[in-house]
């Protein structure tokens, strides 16, 4: 795909994350019990996905980045 300077384009990106490869940890600001009962929670992983091309120069702007969020 070629995008002219100053223009934009939409690109579909598929990100596959295997949640089994991440540990289930509780946010340290949360209590392990609530009203005297064990608390249930959903852990998550966040980060950035870097989009780059070996064929296209980045012209000093660097690769594109997108936020990623994976509930576990």
PDB file with one MODEL, atoms N, CA, C and O in Angstrom:
MODEL        1
ATOM      1  N   UNK A   1       0.844  -1.165   0.000  1.00  0.00           N
ATOM      2  CA  UNK A   1       0.000   0.000   0.000  1.00  0.00           C
ATOM      3  C   UNK A   1       0.892   1.230   0.000  1.00  0.00           C
ATOM      4  O   UNK A   1       1.882   1.282   0.729  1.00  0.00           O
ATOM      5  N   UNK A   2       0.555   2.195  -0.793  1.00  0.00           N
ATOM      6  CA  UNK A   2       1.274   3.464  -0.814  1.00  0.00           C
ATOM      7  C   UNK A   2       0.326   4.577  -0.395  1.00  0.00           C
ATOM      8  O   UNK A   2      -0.819   4.634  -0.840  1.00  0.00           O
ATOM      9  N   UNK A   3       0.811   5.447   0.455  1.00  0.00           N
ATOM     10  CA  UNK A   3       0.016   6.572   0.927  1.00  0.00           C
ATOM     11  C   UNK A   3       0.816   7.834   0.660  1.00  0.00           C
ATOM     12  O   UNK A   3       1.964   7.951   1.091  1.00  0.00           O
ATOM     13  N   UNK A   4       0.225   8.760  -0.037  1.00  0.00           N
ATOM     14  CA  UNK A   4       0.905  10.006  -0.382  1.00  0.00           C
ATOM     15  C   UNK A   4       1.182  10.834   0.875  1.00  0.00           C
ATOM     16  O   UNK A   4       0.431  10.750   1.847  1.00  0.00           O
ATOM     17  N   UNK A   5       2.247  11.626   0.864  1.00  0.00           N
ATOM     18  CA  UNK A   5       2.539  12.484   2.023  1.00  0.00           C
ATOM     19  C   UNK A   5       1.341  13.357   2.385  1.00  0.00           C
ATOM     20  O   UNK A   5       0.713  13.948   1.506  1.00  0.00           O
ATOM     21  N   UNK A   6       1.025  13.439   3.674  1.00  0.00           N
ATOM     22  CA  UNK A   6      -0.083  14.251   4.147  1.00  0.00           C
ATOM     23  C   UNK A   6      -1.443  13.571   4.035  1.00  0.00           C
ATOM     24  O   UNK A   6      -2.456  14.148   4.431  1.00  0.00           O
ATOM     25  N   UNK A   7      -1.475  12.362   3.505  1.00  0.00           N
ATOM     26  CA  UNK A   7      -2.728  11.626   3.346  1.00  0.00           C
ATOM     27  C   UNK A   7      -2.784  10.502   4.370  1.00  0.00           C
ATOM     28  O   UNK A   7      -1.811  10.256   5.083  1.00  0.00           O
ATOM     29  N   UNK A   8      -3.913   9.826   4.443  1.00  0.00           N
ATOM     30  CA  UNK A   8      -4.064   8.710   5.380  1.00  0.00           C
ATOM     31  C   UNK A   8      -4.780   7.564   4.676  1.00  0.00           C
ATOM     32  O   UNK A   8      -5.375   7.742   3.612  1.00  0.00           O
ATOM     33  N   UNK A   9      -4.711   6.399   5.283  1.00  0.00           N
ATOM     34  CA  UNK A   9      -5.390   5.220   4.741  1.00  0.00           C
ATOM     35  C   UNK A   9      -5.775   4.324   5.904  1.00  0.00           C
ATOM     36  O   UNK A   9      -5.112   4.314   6.941  1.00  0.00           O
ATOM     37  N   UNK A  10      -6.835   3.583   5.727  1.00  0.00           N
ATOM     38  CA  UNK A  10      -7.258   2.612   6.743  1.00  0.00           C
ATOM     39  C   UNK A  10      -6.671   1.256   6.391  1.00  0.00           C
ATOM     40  O   UNK A  10      -6.661   0.841   5.232  1.00  0.00           O
ATOM     41  N   UNK A  11      -6.185   0.581   7.415  1.00  0.00           N
ATOM     42  CA  UNK A  11      -5.581  -0.734   7.235  1.00  0.00           C
ATOM     43  C   UNK A  11      -6.154  -1.669   8.288  1.00  0.00           C
ATOM     44  O   UNK A  11      -6.195  -1.319   9.467  1.00  0.00           O
ATOM     45  N   UNK A  12      -6.590  -2.841   7.883  1.00  0.00           N
ATOM     46  CA  UNK A  12      -7.051  -3.847   8.843  1.00  0.00           C
ATOM     47  C   UNK A  12      -5.853  -4.621   9.357  1.00  0.00           C
ATOM     48  O   UNK A  12      -5.021  -5.090   8.580  1.00  0.00           O
ATOM     49  N   UNK A  13      -5.772  -4.750  10.673  1.00  0.00           N
ATOM     50  CA  UNK A  13      -4.691  -5.488  11.308  1.00  0.00           C
ATOM     51  C   UNK A  13      -5.310  -6.544  12.208  1.00  0.00           C
ATOM     52  O   UNK A  13      -6.220  -6.246  12.981  1.00  0.00           O
ATOM     53  N   UNK A  14      -4.827  -7.770  12.112  1.00  0.00           N
ATOM     54  CA  UNK A  14      -5.300  -8.847  12.974  1.00  0.00           C
ATOM     55  C   UNK A  14      -4.207  -9.168  13.979  1.00  0.00           C
ATOM     56  O   UNK A  14      -3.069  -9.445  13.601  1.00  0.00           O
ATOM     57  N   UNK A  15      -4.549  -9.130  15.242  1.00  0.00           N
ATOM     58  CA  UNK A  15      -3.612  -9.428  16.322  1.00  0.00           C
ATOM     59  C   UNK A  15      -4.133 -10.642  17.063  1.00  0.00           C
ATOM     60  O   UNK A  15      -5.249 -10.631  17.582  1.00  0.00           O
ATOM     61  N   UNK A  16      -3.327 -11.683  17.112  1.00  0.00           N
ATOM     62  CA  UNK A  16      -3.717 -12.893  17.840  1.00  0.00           C
ATOM     63  C   UNK A  16      -2.852 -12.995  19.086  1.00  0.00           C
ATOM     64  O   UNK A  16      -1.624 -12.997  19.005  1.00  0.00           O
ATOM     65  N   UNK A  17      -3.509 -13.081  20.243  1.00  0.00           N
ATOM     66  CA  UNK A  17      -2.816 -13.172  21.526  1.00  0.00           C
ATOM     67  C   UNK A  17      -3.280 -14.439  22.225  1.00  0.00           C
ATOM     68  O   UNK A  17      -4.478 -14.709  22.308  1.00  0.00           O
ATOM     69  N   UNK A  18      -2.328 -15.211  22.724  1.00  0.00           N
ATOM     70  CA  UNK A  18      -2.656 -16.423  23.474  1.00  0.00           C
ATOM     71  C   UNK A  18      -2.662 -16.063  24.958  1.00  0.00           C
ATOM     72  O   UNK A  18      -1.594 -15.958  25.560  1.00  0.00           O
ATOM     73  N   UNK A  19      -3.843 -15.868  25.567  1.00  0.00           N
ATOM     74  CA  UNK A  19      -3.899 -15.439  26.964  1.00  0.00           C
ATOM     75  C   UNK A  19      -3.299 -16.453  27.935  1.00  0.00           C
ATOM     76  O   UNK A  19      -2.966 -16.095  29.065  1.00  0.00           O
ATOM     77  N   UNK A  20      -3.152 -17.720  27.515  1.00  0.00           N
ATOM     78  CA  UNK A  20      -2.550 -18.723  28.403  1.00  0.00           C
ATOM     79  C   UNK A  20      -1.070 -18.442  28.671  1.00  0.00           C
ATOM     80  O   UNK A  20      -0.498 -18.977  29.621  1.00  0.00           O
ATOM     81  N   UNK A  21      -0.458 -17.614  27.846  1.00  0.00           N
ATOM     82  CA  UNK A  21       0.962 -17.303  28.020  1.00  0.00           C
ATOM     83  C   UNK A  21       1.198 -16.171  29.009  1.00  0.00           C
ATOM     84  O   UNK A  21       2.346 -15.807  29.266  1.00  0.00           O
ATOM     85  N   UNK A  22       0.139 -15.613  29.565  1.00  0.00           N
ATOM     86  CA  UNK A  22       0.249 -14.521  30.519  1.00  0.00           C
ATOM     87  C   UNK A  22      -0.267 -14.984  31.874  1.00  0.00           C
ATOM     88  O   UNK A  22      -1.265 -15.700  31.956  1.00  0.00           O
ATOM     89  N   UNK A  23       0.409 -14.576  32.922  1.00  0.00           N
ATOM     90  CA  UNK A  23      -0.029 -14.975  34.261  1.00  0.00           C
ATOM     91  C   UNK A  23      -1.237 -14.144  34.687  1.00  0.00           C
ATOM     92  O   UNK A  23      -1.409 -13.004  34.255  1.00  0.00           O
ATOM     93  N   UNK A  24      -2.063 -14.734  35.539  1.00  0.00           N
ATOM     94  CA  UNK A  24      -3.236 -14.024  36.054  1.00  0.00           C
ATOM     95  C   UNK A  24      -2.828 -13.386  37.373  1.00  0.00           C
ATOM     96  O   UNK A  24      -2.668 -14.067  38.386  1.00  0.00           O
ATOM     97  N   UNK A  25      -2.666 -12.083  37.345  1.00  0.00           N
ATOM     98  CA  UNK A  25      -2.280 -11.365  38.553  1.00  0.00           C
ATOM     99  C   UNK A  25      -3.318 -10.305  38.871  1.00  0.00           C
ATOM    100  O   UNK A  25      -3.955  -9.747  37.977  1.00  0.00           O
ATOM    101  N   UNK A  26      -3.474 -10.038  40.154  1.00  0.00           N
ATOM    102  CA  UNK A  26      -4.425  -9.032  40.596  1.00  0.00           C
ATOM    103  C   UNK A  26      -3.731  -7.671  40.661  1.00  0.00           C
ATOM    104  O   UNK A  26      -2.561  -7.576  41.031  1.00  0.00           O
ATOM    105  N   UNK A  27      -4.453  -6.643  40.303  1.00  0.00           N
ATOM    106  CA  UNK A  27      -3.950  -5.280  40.434  1.00  0.00           C
ATOM    107  C   UNK A  27      -3.562  -5.062  41.892  1.00  0.00           C
ATOM    108  O   UNK A  27      -4.365  -5.347  42.780  1.00  0.00           O
ATOM    109  N   UNK A  28      -2.349  -4.565  42.169  1.00  0.00           N
ATOM    110  CA  UNK A  28      -1.910  -4.413  43.555  1.00  0.00           C
ATOM    111  C   UNK A  28      -2.746  -3.428  44.381  1.00  0.00           C
ATOM    112  O   UNK A  28      -2.623  -3.405  45.605  1.00  0.00           O
ATOM    113  N   UNK A  29      -3.583  -2.626  43.746  1.00  0.00           N
ATOM    114  CA  UNK A  29      -4.424  -1.692  44.497  1.00  0.00           C
ATOM    115  C   UNK A  29      -5.729  -2.334  44.955  1.00  0.00           C
ATOM    116  O   UNK A  29      -6.500  -1.709  45.684  1.00  0.00           O
ATOM    117  N   UNK A  30      -5.991  -3.587  44.534  1.00  0.00           N
ATOM    118  CA  UNK A  30      -7.235  -4.277  44.898  1.00  0.00           C
ATOM    119  C   UNK A  30      -7.029  -5.155  46.124  1.00  0.00           C
ATOM    120  O   UNK A  30      -5.939  -5.682  46.351  1.00  0.00           O
ATOM    121  N   UNK A  31      -8.074  -5.304  46.901  1.00  0.00           N
ATOM    122  CA  UNK A  31      -8.064  -6.211  48.049  1.00  0.00           C
ATOM    123  C   UNK A  31      -8.421  -7.619  47.581  1.00  0.00           C
ATOM    124  O   UNK A  31      -9.239  -7.773  46.674  1.00  0.00           O
ATOM    125  N   UNK A  32      -7.827  -8.641  48.180  1.00  0.00           N
ATOM    126  CA  UNK A  32      -8.107 -10.026  47.783  1.00  0.00           C
ATOM    127  C   UNK A  32      -9.469 -10.513  48.270  1.00  0.00           C
ATOM    128  O   UNK A  32     -10.001 -11.495  47.753  1.00  0.00           O
ATOM    129  N   UNK A  33     -10.032  -9.829  49.262  1.00  0.00           N
ATOM    130  CA  UNK A  33     -11.366 -10.188  49.744  1.00  0.00           C
ATOM    131  C   UNK A  33     -12.276  -8.963  49.663  1.00  0.00           C
ATOM    132  O   UNK A  33     -11.823  -7.819  49.687  1.00  0.00           O
ATOM    133  N   UNK A  34     -13.569  -9.245  49.565  1.00  0.00           N
ATOM    134  CA  UNK A  34     -14.568  -8.178  49.521  1.00  0.00           C
ATOM    135  C   UNK A  34     -15.745  -8.650  50.359  1.00  0.00           C
ATOM    136  O   UNK A  34     -16.333  -9.694  50.077  1.00  0.00           O
ATOM    137  N   UNK A  35     -16.088  -7.887  51.387  1.00  0.00           N
ATOM    138  CA  UNK A  35     -17.156  -8.264  52.316  1.00  0.00           C
ATOM    139  C   UNK A  35     -16.883  -9.627  52.953  1.00  0.00           C
ATOM    140  O   UNK A  35     -17.807 -10.401  53.204  1.00  0.00           O
ATOM    141  N   UNK A  36     -15.601  -9.912  53.211  1.00  0.00           N
ATOM    142  CA  UNK A  36     -15.220 -11.161  53.856  1.00  0.00           C
ATOM    143  C   UNK A  36     -15.160 -12.367  52.932  1.00  0.00           C
ATOM    144  O   UNK A  36     -14.853 -13.469  53.387  1.00  0.00           O
ATOM    145  N   UNK A  37     -15.441 -12.189  51.664  1.00  0.00           N
ATOM    146  CA  UNK A  37     -15.425 -13.292  50.697  1.00  0.00           C
ATOM    147  C   UNK A  37     -14.273 -13.105  49.713  1.00  0.00           C
ATOM    148  O   UNK A  37     -13.836 -11.985  49.448  1.00  0.00           O
ATOM    149  N   UNK A  38     -13.792 -14.233  49.177  1.00  0.00           N
ATOM    150  CA  UNK A  38     -12.739 -14.157  48.163  1.00  0.00           C
ATOM    151  C   UNK A  38     -13.252 -13.348  46.975  1.00  0.00           C
ATOM    152  O   UNK A  38     -14.380 -13.538  46.520  1.00  0.00           O
ATOM    153  N   UNK A  39     -12.427 -12.464  46.493  1.00  0.00           N
ATOM    154  CA  UNK A  39     -12.833 -11.593  45.399  1.00  0.00           C
ATOM    155  C   UNK A  39     -12.478 -12.232  44.051  1.00  0.00           C
ATOM    156  O   UNK A  39     -11.393 -12.792  43.889  1.00  0.00           O
ATOM    157  N   UNK A  40     -13.385 -12.144  43.103  1.00  0.00           N
ATOM    158  CA  UNK A  40     -13.120 -12.603  41.736  1.00  0.00           C
ATOM    159  C   UNK A  40     -12.688 -11.390  40.910  1.00  0.00           C
ATOM    160  O   UNK A  40     -13.160 -10.278  41.142  1.00  0.00           O
ATOM    161  N   UNK A  41     -11.807 -11.603  39.965  1.00  0.00           N
ATOM    162  CA  UNK A  41     -11.364 -10.499  39.117  1.00  0.00           C
ATOM    163  C   UNK A  41     -10.938 -11.028  37.757  1.00  0.00           C
ATOM    164  O   UNK A  41     -10.696 -12.222  37.584  1.00  0.00           O
ATOM    165  N   UNK A  42     -10.854 -10.138  36.818  1.00  0.00           N
ATOM    166  CA  UNK A  42     -10.372 -10.460  35.482  1.00  0.00           C
ATOM    167  C   UNK A  42      -9.069  -9.695  35.296  1.00  0.00           C
ATOM    168  O   UNK A  42      -9.048  -8.465  35.348  1.00  0.00           O
ATOM    169  N   UNK A  43      -7.984 -10.429  35.080  1.00  0.00           N
ATOM    170  CA  UNK A  43      -6.722  -9.743  34.835  1.00  0.00           C
ATOM    171  C   UNK A  43      -6.634  -9.402  33.354  1.00  0.00           C
ATOM    172  O   UNK A  43      -7.361  -9.969  32.539  1.00  0.00           O
ATOM    173  N   UNK A  44      -5.750  -8.483  33.008  1.00  0.00           N
ATOM    174  CA  UNK A  44      -5.588  -8.109  31.616  1.00  0.00           C
ATOM    175  C   UNK A  44      -4.139  -7.752  31.332  1.00  0.00           C
ATOM    176  O   UNK A  44      -3.338  -7.540  32.243  1.00  0.00           O
ATOM    177  N   UNK A  45      -3.830  -7.694  30.066  1.00  0.00           N
ATOM    178  CA  UNK A  45      -2.500  -7.320  29.604  1.00  0.00           C
ATOM    179  C   UNK A  45      -2.688  -6.189  28.614  1.00  0.00           C
ATOM    180  O   UNK A  45      -3.550  -6.262  27.738  1.00  0.00           O
ATOM    181  N   UNK A  46      -1.891  -5.152  28.745  1.00  0.00           N
ATOM    182  CA  UNK A  46      -1.940  -4.056  27.788  1.00  0.00           C
ATOM    183  C   UNK A  46      -0.541  -3.804  27.251  1.00  0.00           C
ATOM    184  O   UNK A  46       0.450  -4.196  27.868  1.00  0.00           O
ATOM    185  N   UNK A  47      -0.467  -3.166  26.127  1.00  0.00           N
ATOM    186  CA  UNK A  47       0.822  -2.849  25.532  1.00  0.00           C
ATOM    187  C   UNK A  47       0.627  -2.142  24.211  1.00  0.00           C
ATOM    188  O   UNK A  47      -0.456  -1.643  23.906  1.00  0.00           O
ATOM    189  N   UNK A  48       1.690  -2.108  23.434  1.00  0.00           N
ATOM    190  CA  UNK A  48       1.635  -1.473  22.127  1.00  0.00           C
ATOM    191  C   UNK A  48       2.070  -2.464  21.061  1.00  0.00           C
ATOM    192  O   UNK A  48       2.943  -3.300  21.292  1.00  0.00           O
ATOM    193  N   UNK A  49       1.460  -2.362  19.907  1.00  0.00           N
ATOM    194  CA  UNK A  49       1.838  -3.150  18.746  1.00  0.00           C
ATOM    195  C   UNK A  49       2.528  -2.199  17.790  1.00  0.00           C
ATOM    196  O   UNK A  49       1.986  -1.146  17.452  1.00  0.00           O
ATOM    197  N   UNK A  50       3.721  -2.567  17.354  1.00  0.00           N
ATOM    198  CA  UNK A  50       4.463  -1.709  16.441  1.00  0.00           C
ATOM    199  C   UNK A  50       4.254  -2.191  15.014  1.00  0.00           C
ATOM    200  O   UNK A  50       4.460  -3.366  14.710  1.00  0.00           O
ATOM    201  N   UNK A  51       3.845  -1.284  14.146  1.00  0.00           N
ATOM    202  CA  UNK A  51       3.592  -1.595  12.744  1.00  0.00           C
ATOM    203  C   UNK A  51       4.703  -0.998  11.903  1.00  0.00           C
ATOM    204  O   UNK A  51       4.921   0.213  11.928  1.00  0.00           O
ATOM    205  N   UNK A  52       5.403  -1.831  11.163  1.00  0.00           N
ATOM    206  CA  UNK A  52       6.499  -1.333  10.335  1.00  0.00           C
ATOM    207  C   UNK A  52       6.561  -2.120   9.038  1.00  0.00           C
ATOM    208  O   UNK A  52       5.839  -3.100   8.857  1.00  0.00           O
ATOM    209  N   UNK A  53       7.414  -1.690   8.157  1.00  0.00           N
ATOM    210  CA  UNK A  53       7.558  -2.341   6.865  1.00  0.00           C
ATOM    211  C   UNK A  53       9.033  -2.412   6.506  1.00  0.00           C
ATOM    212  O   UNK A  53       9.767  -1.441   6.688  1.00  0.00           O
ATOM    213  N   UNK A  54       9.464  -3.547   6.002  1.00  0.00           N
ATOM    214  CA  UNK A  54      10.851  -3.667   5.555  1.00  0.00           C
ATOM    215  C   UNK A  54      11.027  -3.029   4.182  1.00  0.00           C
ATOM    216  O   UNK A  54      12.156  -2.818   3.739  1.00  0.00           O
ATOM    217  N   UNK A  55       9.927  -2.720   3.507  1.00  0.00           N
ATOM    218  CA  UNK A  55       9.992  -2.162   2.155  1.00  0.00           C
ATOM    219  C   UNK A  55       9.784  -0.657   2.114  1.00  0.00           C
ATOM    220  O   UNK A  55      10.212   0.002   1.166  1.00  0.00           O
ATOM    221  N   UNK A  56       9.131  -0.105   3.131  1.00  0.00           N
ATOM    222  CA  UNK A  56       8.787   1.318   3.088  1.00  0.00           C
ATOM    223  C   UNK A  56       9.588   2.095   4.124  1.00  0.00           C
ATOM    224  O   UNK A  56       9.598   1.724   5.298  1.00  0.00           O
ATOM    225  N   UNK A  57      10.258   3.165   3.712  1.00  0.00           N
ATOM    226  CA  UNK A  57      10.969   3.986   4.697  1.00  0.00           C
ATOM    227  C   UNK A  57       9.975   4.738   5.575  1.00  0.00           C
ATOM    228  O   UNK A  57       8.863   5.041   5.143  1.00  0.00           O
ATOM    229  N   UNK A  58      10.377   5.036   6.802  1.00  0.00           N
ATOM    230  CA  UNK A  58       9.483   5.741   7.714  1.00  0.00           C
ATOM    231  C   UNK A  58       9.690   7.245   7.669  1.00  0.00           C
ATOM    232  O   UNK A  58       8.988   7.983   8.360  1.00  0.00           O
ATOM    233  N   UNK A  59      10.625   7.706   6.879  1.00  0.00           N
ATOM    234  CA  UNK A  59      10.858   9.146   6.664  1.00  0.00           C
ATOM    235  C   UNK A  59      10.979   9.922   7.961  1.00  0.00           C
ATOM    236  O   UNK A  59      10.444  11.025   8.077  1.00  0.00           O
ATOM    237  N   UNK A  60      11.674   9.363   8.933  1.00  0.00           N
ATOM    238  CA  UNK A  60      11.908  10.076  10.183  1.00  0.00           C
ATOM    239  C   UNK A  60      10.747  10.066  11.146  1.00  0.00           C
ATOM    240  O   UNK A  60      10.866  10.595  12.251  1.00  0.00           O
ATOM    241  N   UNK A  61       9.621   9.477  10.763  1.00  0.00           N
ATOM    242  CA  UNK A  61       8.459   9.475  11.653  1.00  0.00           C
ATOM    243  C   UNK A  61       8.430   8.240  12.537  1.00  0.00           C
ATOM    244  O   UNK A  61       7.690   8.200  13.520  1.00  0.00           O
ATOM    245  N   UNK A  62       9.220   7.240  12.203  1.00  0.00           N
ATOM    246  CA  UNK A  62       9.220   6.007  12.979  1.00  0.00           C
ATOM    247  C   UNK A  62       8.052   5.126  12.588  1.00  0.00           C
ATOM    248  O   UNK A  62       7.174   5.548  11.835  1.00  0.00           O
ATOM    249  N   UNK A  63       8.039   3.905  13.095  1.00  0.00           N
ATOM    250  CA  UNK A  63       6.949   2.986  12.764  1.00  0.00           C
ATOM    251  C   UNK A  63       5.638   3.409  13.416  1.00  0.00           C
ATOM    252  O   UNK A  63       5.634   4.169  14.384  1.00  0.00           O
ATOM    253  N   UNK A  64       4.533   2.916  12.882  1.00  0.00           N
ATOM    254  CA  UNK A  64       3.236   3.188  13.488  1.00  0.00           C
ATOM    255  C   UNK A  64       3.054   2.359  14.739  1.00  0.00           C
ATOM    256  O   UNK A  64       3.627   1.276  14.853  1.00  0.00           O
ATOM    257  N   UNK A  65       2.275   2.845  15.671  1.00  0.00           N
ATOM    258  CA  UNK A  65       2.009   2.113  16.910  1.00  0.00           C
ATOM    259  C   UNK A  65       0.521   2.121  17.191  1.00  0.00           C
ATOM    260  O   UNK A  65      -0.182   3.089  16.901  1.00  0.00           O
ATOM    261  N   UNK A  66       0.052   1.015  17.764  1.00  0.00           N
ATOM    262  CA  UNK A  66      -1.358   0.901  18.138  1.00  0.00           C
ATOM    263  C   UNK A  66      -1.432   0.295  19.528  1.00  0.00           C
ATOM    264  O   UNK A  66      -0.620  -0.558  19.885  1.00  0.00           O
ATOM    265  N   UNK A  67      -2.403   0.735  20.309  1.00  0.00           N
ATOM    266  CA  UNK A  67      -2.607   0.179  21.649  1.00  0.00           C
ATOM    267  C   UNK A  67      -3.258  -1.203  21.537  1.00  0.00           C
ATOM    268  O   UNK A  67      -4.064  -1.450  20.639  1.00  0.00           O
ATOM    269  N   UNK A  68      -2.901  -2.087  22.452  1.00  0.00           N
ATOM    270  CA  UNK A  68      -3.487  -3.429  22.475  1.00  0.00           C
ATOM    271  C   UNK A  68      -3.944  -3.745  23.891  1.00  0.00           C
ATOM    272  O   UNK A  68      -3.292  -3.370  24.865  1.00  0.00           O
ATOM    273  N   UNK A  69      -5.067  -4.437  23.992  1.00  0.00           N
ATOM    274  CA  UNK A  69      -5.617  -4.804  25.306  1.00  0.00           C
ATOM    275  C   UNK A  69      -6.136  -6.235  25.218  1.00  0.00           C
ATOM    276  O   UNK A  69      -6.912  -6.559  24.320  1.00  0.00           O
ATOM    277  N   UNK A  70      -5.717  -7.084  26.137  1.00  0.00           N
ATOM    278  CA  UNK A  70      -6.118  -8.490  26.111  1.00  0.00           C
ATOM    279  C   UNK A  70      -6.646  -8.890  27.474  1.00  0.00           C
ATOM    280  O   UNK A  70      -5.855  -9.112  28.391  1.00  0.00           O
ATOM    281  N   UNK A  71      -7.982  -8.990  27.642  1.00  0.00           N
ATOM    282  CA  UNK A  71      -8.487  -9.493  28.912  1.00  0.00           C
ATOM    283  C   UNK A  71      -8.119 -10.965  29.069  1.00  0.00           C
ATOM    284  O   UNK A  71      -8.105 -11.703  28.083  1.00  0.00           O
ATOM    285  N   UNK A  72      -7.828 -11.392  30.262  1.00  0.00           N
ATOM    286  CA  UNK A  72      -7.440 -12.790  30.479  1.00  0.00           C
ATOM    287  C   UNK A  72      -8.593 -13.505  31.114  1.00  0.00           C
ATOM    288  O   UNK A  72      -8.501 -14.700  31.393  1.00  0.00           O
TER     289      UNK A  72
ENDMDL
END
